Amino acid sequence: MSPLSRTSPLTADDPASAARAIDAARRGWAVRIAAGQGALTLLPVEAATAATLAAFGPDRILLSGERAATLKLTNQLAAASPGPVLIGFDPADGVERGLAIADPSLDLAWPMKGPFRTLQLADETCARAAIALARHAGLLPAWYVAENAGDAVETSAAAVAAFADPSRLAIAARARLPVSASEAAEIVAFRTPEDPREHVALIVGERDDSLPVVRLHSECLTGDVFGSLKCDCGPQLHAALHEMAHATWGVLLYLRQEGRGIGLVNKLRAYQLQDQGFDTVDANTRLGFPVEARDFGIAAQMLRLIAVPSVRLMTNNPEKVARLEAEGIRVAERLPLALPANPHNQHYLATKRDRTGHQL
């Protein structure tokens, strides 16, 4: 029995139960997700060991629609709006085969994985919640499924949805923070009760009645901290702060959504795939994730909490404009952010232009 299953009782729909399930999945423990009369008992493929796999006794694997499309398990019509796919699995095949099905970085080493037996998915609500839970945990979106697996950490599809609900975000702390771009700056930290990640707003300059210059910047450890040349994140971050310093005022939203929302480890897996010749779009979908997994509702809620209903948005991505306006924030103007390419990121920048609609 896992320790989490013996903690104080929670209702399955409490978002805290989703937080416990996320922690359990990262530790390689089984979780059970319920929705209505349906339920799925699951073990994360990438965290399973030979011992836990044998004890769990799966007979199926649940994959995201994107990963299933890579494995040719969906037709073209379904692949346009992919849902989770269930396939048969014999635990005697072992963890190596299960991981080869889930992890595209192993596709070259394990080119012959089929034939697969696609099964009827009884409860798509539970299945979609499971794929979302894996992403929140920073794991590959692939689960072993068993009918009677015994002990598991309980949660529900409703709890997983509530865990990610941006409206639950609140200001946790704020303080004056002089930065190199501007000595007149204030930092505001936001969090929800169950999620350990804190999102941050840096308010640059003296606030007045004019519309602020706003930049939505997703966390990028490799670019922001280590100066990676594979992307343009670090230079964009610093250029945006200096542009705000030269405007009347601005707000930089630092969103803890590494790798376009797939997490650091999965982003590094995407880098492995890029080294094999895939671009950033195909790398994400081969991993089993959508091209864009970030939640811009978080940015909108942050702006509401600091009373910024209208913005001048600094972005090369028109989709950010549309997403923010869909969340109720008025974008009065889009301001491009032009930076030079380097030999390591020029293909990445061309992919953003040609495949995800970025423009200056």
C-alpha positions in Angstrom: 0.0 0.0 0.0 1.4 3.4 -0.9 1.8 6.0 1.8 -0.4 8.5 0.0 -3.4 6.2 0.2 -3.3 6.2 4.0 -3.4 10.0 4.4 -6.3 11.9 5.8 -9.5 11.4 3.8 -10.3 13.6 0.8 -13.3 13.7 -1.4 -12.3 12.5 -4.9 -13.4 15.8 -6.4 -11.2 17.9 -4.1 -8.4 19.4 -6.2 -6.0 18.3 -3.4 -6.7 14.7 -4.5 -5.4 15.6 -7.9 -2.3 17.0 -6.3 -1.8 13.8 -4.4 -2.3 11.8 -7.6 0.3 13.9 -9.4 2.8 13.3 -6.6 1.9 9.5 -6.7 2.4 9.3 -10.4 5.8 11.0 -10.2 6.8 8.4 -7.6 5.6 5.6 -9.9 2.5 4.6 -7.8 -0.8 3.7 -9.2 -3.7 6.2 -9.4 -7.4 5.8 -10.0 -9.4 8.5 -11.8 -13.2 8.4 -11.6 -15.9 10.2 -13.6 -19.6 9.4 -13.0 -19.9 5.6 -13.0 -16.6 5.1 -14.8 -13.1 4.8 -13.5 -9.6 4.0 -14.7 -6.8 2.5 -12.6 -3.4 3.5 -14.0 0.3 3.2 -13.6 2.6 5.7 -15.4 4.6 4.0 -18.1 7.8 6.0 -17.7 7.9 5.6 -13.9 7.1 1.8 -13.8 9.7 -0.8 -12.7 9.7 -4.5 -13.4 8.4 -5.1 -9.9 5.6 -2.5 -10.0 4.6 -3.6 -13.5 4.3 -7.2 -12.3 2.3 -6.2 -9.2 0.0 -4.0 -11.2 -0.7 -6.6 -13.9 -1.9 -4.3 -16.8 -3.6 -5.6 -19.9 -3.8 -2.2 -21.7 -1.9 1.0 -22.4 -3.5 4.4 -22.6 -1.9 6.8 -25.0 -2.6 10.4 -26.0 -4.1 11.0 -29.4 -1.0 12.7 -30.6 1.3 9.7 -29.7 -1.3 7.3 -31.1 -1.2 9.2 -34.4 2.6 8.9 -34.6 2.2 5.1 -34.1 -0.5 5.1 -36.9 -3.3 4.1 -34.6 -5.7 6.8 -35.7 -7.2 7.6 -39.1 -6.7 11.0 -40.7 -10.1 12.2 -39.5 -9.5 11.3 -35.9 -6.0 12.7 -36.0 -7.4 16.1 -36.8 -8.8 16.2 -33.3 -7.1 13.4 -31.5 -8.5 11.8 -28.4 -6.8 9.2 -26.1 -6.4 5.7 -27.6 -6.3 2.4 -25.7 -4.2 -0.6 -26.9 -3.7 -4.1 -25.6 -0.5 -4.9 -23.6 0.9 -8.1 -22.2 2.9 -7.3 -19.0 5.2 -10.2 -19.9 6.6 -8.0 -22.6 8.2 -5.9 -19.9 8.9 -2.3 -19.0 11.3 -1.9 -21.9 8.6 -2.5 -24.5 6.1 -0.4 -22.6 8.6 2.5 -22.5 9.4 2.0 -26.2 5.7 2.5 -27.0 5.5 5.7 -24.9 8.8 7.4 -25.6 9.6 8.5 -29.2 13.2 9.1 -28.4 13.5 5.3 -28.5 11.7 5.0 -31.9 15.0 4.5 -33.8 16.2 1.9 -31.3 12.8 0.1 -31.4 11.4 0.7 -34.9 9.2 -2.5 -34.9 6.7 -2.2 -32.0 3.5 -3.4 -33.5 1.1 -4.8 -34.5 -1.1 -3.1 -31.9 -4.6 -4.1 -30.9 -6.7 -1.0 -30.5 -9.5 -1.4 -27.9 -12.8 0.3 -27.2 -12.3 3.3 -24.9 -15.2 2.9 -22.3 -14.8 6.3 -20.6 -13.2 9.2 -22.6 -13.7 11.6 -19.7 -11.4 9.6 -17.4 -8.9 9.0 -20.2 -8.6 12.7 -21.1 -8.2 13.5 -17.4 -5.4 10.9 -17.2 -3.6 12.5 -20.1 -3.9 15.9 -18.4 -2.7 14.5 -15.1 0.5 13.1 -16.8 1.2 16.5 -18.3 0.8 18.2 -14.9 3.2 15.7 -13.5 5.7 16.3 -16.2 5.5 12.7 -17.4 5.0 11.1 -20.8 1.3 10.9 -21.6 1.1 7.1 -21.4 -0.4 4.9 -18.7 -0.6 1.2 -18.0 -4.3 0.3 -17.3 -5.4 -2.7 -15.2 -8.9 -3.9 -14.3 -8.3 -4.9 -10.7 -5.0 -3.4 -9.6 -5.8 -3.1 -5.9 -4.5 -0.1 -4.0 -4.3 3.3 -5.8 -4.4 7.0 -5.0 -7.9 8.2 -5.7 -8.9 11.3 -7.6 -11.5 12.3 -10.3 -11.7 14.0 -13.6 -13.4 16.9 -11.9 -10.5 17.3 -9.4 -8.0 17.3 -12.3 -9.9 20.0 -14.0 -10.2 22.0 -10.8 -6.5 21.7 -10.1 -5.8 23.5 -13.4 -8.6 26.1 -13.1 -6.9 29.5 -13.5 -9.7 31.3 -11.6 -8.3 29.7 -8.4 -5.0 31.6 -8.8 -4.4 34.3 -6.1 -1.7 36.8 -5.2 0.6 35.3 -2.6 3.1 38.1 -2.1 4.5 41.3 -3.6 7.5 43.5 -3.0 9.6 46.2 -4.6 12.4 44.8 -6.8 14.8 47.0 -8.6 16.2 45.2 -11.7 18.9 46.1 -14.2 16.3 47.2 -16.7 14.5 49.5 -14.3 15.0 50.4 -10.6 11.3 51.2 -10.5 9.9 47.7 -10.5 7.6 45.5 -8.3 7.4 41.7 -8.3 4.1 40.0 -7.6 3.9 36.2 -7.0 0.7 34.1 -7.6 -0.2 30.6 -6.7 -3.1 28.2 -6.2 -3.4 26.1 -3.0 -2.3 22.8 -4.4 0.1 23.7 -7.2 3.8 24.3 -6.0 4.6 26.4 -9.0 4.4 30.1 -8.5 3.8 32.4 -11.5 5.2 35.9 -11.3 4.4 39.4 -12.6 7.1 42.0 -12.8 5.6 45.5 -13.0 8.1 47.8 -14.6 8.0 51.6 -14.3 5.4 53.9 -12.7 1.9 52.9 -13.2 -0.5 55.5 -14.7 -3.7 55.6 -16.8 -1.9 54.6 -20.1 -2.1 51.0 -21.4 0.9 49.0 -20.3 3.2 47.1 -22.5 2.7 43.4 -21.6 4.8 40.4 -22.4 3.8 36.8 -21.7 7.0 34.9 -21.1 6.9 31.2 -20.5 9.6 29.8 -18.2 12.7 28.5 -20.1 15.4 27.3 -17.8 17.8 26.5 -20.7 17.4 29.9 -22.3 16.7 32.2 -19.4 19.3 30.9 -17.1 21.9 29.0 -19.1 21.8 31.2 -22.2 20.8 28.4 -24.6 21.3 29.2 -28.3 18.7 26.7 -29.4 15.9 29.2 -28.8 15.4 32.9 -28.5 13.8 32.9 -25.0 16.6 34.5 -23.0 17.2 37.4 -25.4 13.4 38.0 -25.7 13.1 38.2 -21.9 15.8 40.8 -21.6 14.7 42.8 -24.7 11.1 42.9 -23.4 12.2 44.3 -20.0 14.3 47.0 -21.7 11.4 47.9 -24.0 9.1 48.2 -21.0 11.7 50.4 -19.2 11.6 52.8 -22.2 7.8 52.8 -22.2 5.7 54.5 -19.5 5.2 51.2 -17.8 4.8 47.5 -18.5 4.1 44.1 -17.1 6.1 41.0 -17.7 4.2 37.8 -16.8 6.6 35.0 -16.1 4.6 31.8 -16.5 5.8 28.5 -15.1 4.9 26.6 -18.2 8.3 25.2 -19.3 8.5 23.8 -22.8 5.2 25.3 -24.0 3.5 23.6 -21.1 5.0 20.1 -21.4 7.7 20.5 -18.6 11.5 20.5 -18.5 12.1 16.8 -18.9 9.8 16.5 -21.9 11.3 19.6 -23.4 14.7 17.9 -23.2 13.2 14.8 -24.9 11.9 17.1 -27.6 15.5 18.4 -28.0 16.6 14.8 -28.5 14.1 14.4 -31.3 15.2 17.7 -32.8 18.8 16.2 -32.9 17.2 13.3 -34.9 15.9 15.8 -37.5 12.4 16.6 -36.3 11.3 20.2 -35.9 9.9 21.6 -32.7 6.3 21.0 -33.8 6.8 17.4 -34.8 8.9 16.7 -31.7 6.1 17.8 -29.4 3.4 15.7 -31.2 5.6 12.6 -31.4 6.0 12.9 -27.6 2.3 12.8 -27.4 1.6 16.5 -26.6 -0.3 19.2 -28.5 1.8 21.8 -30.3 0.6 24.3 -27.7 -0.1 23.0 -24.2 0.1 26.3 -22.3 -2.9 27.7 -20.4 -3.2 31.4 -21.2 -6.1 31.6 -18.8 -3.4 31.8 -16.1 -2.0 35.0 -17.7 -5.5 36.5 -17.9 -6.2 35.8 -14.3 -2.8 37.4 -13.3 -3.7 40.5 -15.2 -7.2 40.7 -13.6 -5.6 40.3 -10.1 -3.4 43.3 -10.7 -6.2 45.3 -12.3 -5.0 45.4 -15.9 -8.0 44.8 -18.2 -6.4 46.2 -21.4 -2.9 45.8 -22.8 -0.4 46.5 -25.6 0.8 43.0 -26.1 4.5 42.4 -27.1 4.5 39.2 -29.1 5.2 37.8 -32.5 2.5 35.2 -32.0 -1.0 36.2 -33.1 -2.4 33.2 -31.3 -1.4 34.8 -28.0 -3.5 37.8 -28.9 -6.5 35.6 -29.7 -6.1 33.4 -26.6 -5.8 36.4 -24.3 -8.8 38.2 -25.8 -10.8 34.9 -25.5 -10.0 35.0 -21.8 -11.5 38.5 -21.5 -8.4 40.7 -21.7 -8.5 43.5 -24.4 -5.5 43.6 -26.6 -5.4 47.2 -28.0 -2.2 46.7 -30.0 0.3 44.0 -30.9 3.9 45.0 -30.6 6.4 42.8 -32.4 9.7 41.8 -30.8 12.4 41.4 -33.4 15.7 39.8 -32.5 18.5 38.3 -34.7 18.8 34.6 -35.3 21.9 32.5 -34.7 23.1 29.3 -36.4 21.6 27.2 -33.6 18.1 28.6 -33.6 17.5 29.8 -37.2 15.6 26.5 -38.0 13.6 26.8 -34.8 12.6 30.4 -35.6 11.7 29.4 -39.2 9.5 26.7 -37.8 7.7 29.1 -35.6 7.1 31.4 -38.6 6.1 28.7 -41.0 4.2 26.2 -38.8 2.8 28.2 -35.9 2.1 31.6 -37.5 4.7 33.8 -35.8 5.2 37.1 -37.5 6.9 40.4 -37.0 
